[in-house]
Amino acid sequence: MLQIWGRKTSSNVQAVMWCVGELRLDYQRYDIGHVYGGNHTPEFLAMNPNGTVPVIQDDENAPLWETGAILRYLATRYGTAPFWPQDLADRTTVDMWAEWAKINISQNFTGPIFWQKVRTAAKDRDEALIAKGMEKLTPFLQRADQRLARHPWLVGDDFTLADIQFGHLLYRYYDIELDRPVLPALAAYYQRLTTRPAYQKHVMVSYEALRVQ
Ligand SMILES: N[C@@H](CCC(=O)N[C@@H](CS)C(=O)NCC(=O)O)C(=O)O
């Protein structure tokens, strides 16, 4: 049985859980991290010396951490084409866009925008940082919007692992109070994501427990 350590309010845990849901895997998830703690015990650090979530353990295999690596593991072990193509070049194209999202969307949205808006007290909020974050994030979202005007999913005509790395942050992006650029194809893509049961269950999760007033 697949075991997953990580609270459901973690965006990285959400990416893993959404993948688990799309692949219809049986799992046991443990609430670890943030208000639950438990990620700095010797037992947890023996699984992941970084003390972060998510961590997974599948059967008797060694524990795995790093969301991107976990997603690739799950897709390789349990996924099929076109979600995770067999052909190396096609697979690497999916992986390329997944990496693109992990690096450019996560880094430019989560810290400078989401953390500032939600996880920082109003008195400490740095509006200049948020504005700069939006300035850096917007060209990447525009790039996605241009692609999504041509085909329904990030890579092409099929839902793939790249949509998980990209799409899991869009719930928060569209849900928080934010001046967003008008990007119609991206907005339509997000609406499509919200109709997926695994997205609803694992990604459209309240982040109020993270809010600092
Ligand atoms: N690069 C790691 C980052 C993991 C990470 O920073 N996880 C956050 C949650 S999203 C965490 O463990 N925070 C501490 C906590 O929840 O207590 C990954 O992609 O998995």
The ligand as an ORCA input file, in Angstrom:
! r2SCAN-3c Opt
* xyz 0 1
  N      11.392     20.843     -2.975
  C      10.470     20.174     -2.104
  C       9.867     21.212     -1.168
  C       9.071     20.581     -0.058
  C       8.484     21.641      0.877
  O       9.031     22.737      1.049
  N       7.364     21.281      1.513
  C       6.702     22.204      2.428
  C       5.199     22.126      2.236
  S       4.697     22.616      0.613
  C       7.004     21.793      3.857
  O       7.373     20.664      4.126
  N       6.833     22.730      4.786
  C       7.028     22.498      6.188
  C       5.783     22.046      6.896
  O       4.766     21.753      6.272
  O       5.839     21.973      8.132
  C       9.389     19.446     -2.914
  O       9.145     19.885     -4.064
  O       8.815     18.449     -2.451
*
